[in-house]
Every structure is written in structure tokens, then in C-alpha cells.
Amino acid sequence: MLASPDQFFDIEIKVGTIVKANTFVAAKKPAYQLLIDFGDIGLKKSSAQITDLYTPESLVGKQVLAVVNFPPKQIANFLSEVLVLGLTNASGEVILISPDCEVENGLRLS
């Protein structure tokens, strides 16, 4: 299925800084609960299955890209508000997508 540029730009992808990361013990698959600062839209929560390459301590302060206009999703006892973006390598590990230098939280991918 081909997507149009208008469809792509309907998806809001913004940068935010992870301010808190905890192990998500109630998740069926290993995951972290993240709290991310998106500047203009505030703090948002996300559940992310990124435990292979990251520890909670290594995530705090890291800037990531996330879809911020999908509907929230209930995952166990946690409401995930944004979808953190990553790439899956050949081993099935997720590598987070980040800017290569620090930018202002809330900037939109363009």
C-alpha cells in the first residue's frame, strides 16, 4: 500500500527527553515504563520493549522520537500515550531513533 505525503504528515513525530524509566513488571513481554518530556505538549508516558540494549539508568536524559498523536493504548495496568520509535536489528533488538545532537523538546519531524 502506498501512502501519500499528506498521510505521512498527519502523523505527528516529535522529539522528547526521557526523564524517568522503570521496569514494567506487569508487562507480558520485557518492557520499560517511560516518562518523556515533549516540551510544548508536556510529559507523556510510554511502554517500550527496549530491554535488550538499554537499562533504565541509560535511558534517563536520552532524547527519542515518538508518535504523539496515536490514541492511548492500555497495556496491563499502564496507559501508554505515545509510541517511541526504533529500528529492529537482525537479532531482534530495538535501537531507539534519536537526534544526533541535542535539540529542543517538542520539535516535530519535518
C-alpha positions as CSV (number, residue, x, y, z in Angstrom):
1,M,0.0,0.0,0.0
2,L,1.4,3.4,-1.0
3,A,1.0,6.3,1.4
4,S,0.7,9.9,0.3
5,P,2.8,12.8,1.7
6,D,-0.4,14.1,3.3
7,Q,-0.9,10.8,5.2
8,F,2.7,10.9,6.4
9,F,2.4,14.5,7.7
10,D,-0.8,13.6,9.5
11,I,1.4,11.5,11.9
12,E,3.0,13.8,14.5
13,I,6.5,12.7,15.3
14,K,8.2,14.8,18.0
15,V,11.4,14.6,20.0
16,G,11.3,14.3,23.7
17,T,13.7,13.6,26.6
18,I,13.2,10.6,28.8
19,V,13.0,11.9,32.4
20,K,12.1,8.6,34.1
21,A,12.4,4.9,33.2
22,N,11.3,1.9,35.3
23,T,11.0,-1.8,34.7
24,F,7.4,-2.7,33.7
25,V,6.8,-5.7,35.9
26,A,3.2,-6.2,34.8
27,A,4.0,-6.4,31.1
28,K,3.7,-9.8,29.3
29,K,7.0,-9.1,27.4
30,P,10.0,-7.4,29.0
31,A,9.5,-3.6,28.8
32,Y,10.1,-0.3,30.5
33,Q,7.6,2.4,31.5
34,L,9.0,5.7,30.3
35,L,8.1,9.3,31.2
36,I,9.1,11.6,28.4
37,D,9.2,15.4,28.3
38,F,7.9,16.8,25.0
39,G,8.2,20.4,25.9
40,D,5.1,22.1,24.4
41,I,2.8,19.1,24.9
42,G,4.2,18.2,28.4
43,L,5.1,14.9,29.9
44,K,3.8,11.7,28.2
45,K,4.0,8.0,29.2
46,S,5.1,5.2,27.0
47,S,5.6,1.4,27.4
48,A,8.6,0.3,25.3
49,Q,10.0,-3.2,24.7
50,I,13.7,-2.0,24.6
51,T,15.2,-4.0,27.4
52,D,17.8,-5.9,25.3
53,L,20.1,-2.9,24.7
54,Y,19.1,-0.3,27.3
55,T,18.9,-0.1,31.1
56,P,16.6,2.3,32.9
57,E,19.6,4.3,34.0
58,S,21.0,4.6,30.4
59,L,17.6,5.9,29.2
60,V,17.2,8.9,31.5
61,G,18.3,12.0,29.7
62,K,18.2,10.4,26.3
63,Q,16.3,12.2,23.5
64,V,14.0,10.0,21.4
65,L,11.5,10.3,18.6
66,A,7.9,9.3,19.2
67,V,4.5,9.4,17.5
68,V,2.4,11.6,19.8
69,N,-1.0,11.6,18.1
70,F,-1.9,8.0,18.1
71,P,-4.7,7.1,20.6
72,P,-3.5,6.0,24.0
73,K,-3.2,2.2,24.5
74,Q,-3.8,0.3,27.7
75,I,-1.0,-2.2,28.4
76,A,-1.7,-4.2,31.5
77,N,-2.2,-1.6,34.3
78,F,-0.4,1.2,32.3
79,L,-1.8,3.7,29.8
80,S,0.8,4.3,27.1
81,E,0.3,7.7,25.5
82,V,3.0,7.8,22.8
83,L,4.8,5.3,20.5
84,V,8.5,5.5,20.9
85,L,10.2,4.8,17.6
86,G,13.1,2.4,17.0
87,L,14.6,0.0,14.4
88,T,14.9,-3.7,14.9
89,N,18.2,-5.3,14.1
90,A,18.8,-8.8,12.8
91,S,18.9,-10.1,16.4
92,G,15.5,-8.7,17.1
93,E,16.9,-5.9,19.4
94,V,15.3,-2.5,19.2
95,I,17.5,0.5,18.7
96,L,15.9,3.8,19.5
97,I,15.8,6.6,17.0
98,S,17.4,9.8,18.4
99,P,18.7,13.1,17.0
100,D,22.5,13.1,16.7
101,C,22.7,16.3,18.7
102,E,20.6,17.7,21.5
103,V,17.5,19.7,20.2
104,E,14.6,21.4,21.9
105,N,12.0,19.1,23.3
106,G,8.8,19.1,21.2
107,L,10.3,19.8,17.8
108,R,8.4,18.0,15.1
109,L,9.9,15.8,12.5
110,S,9.7,17.6,9.2
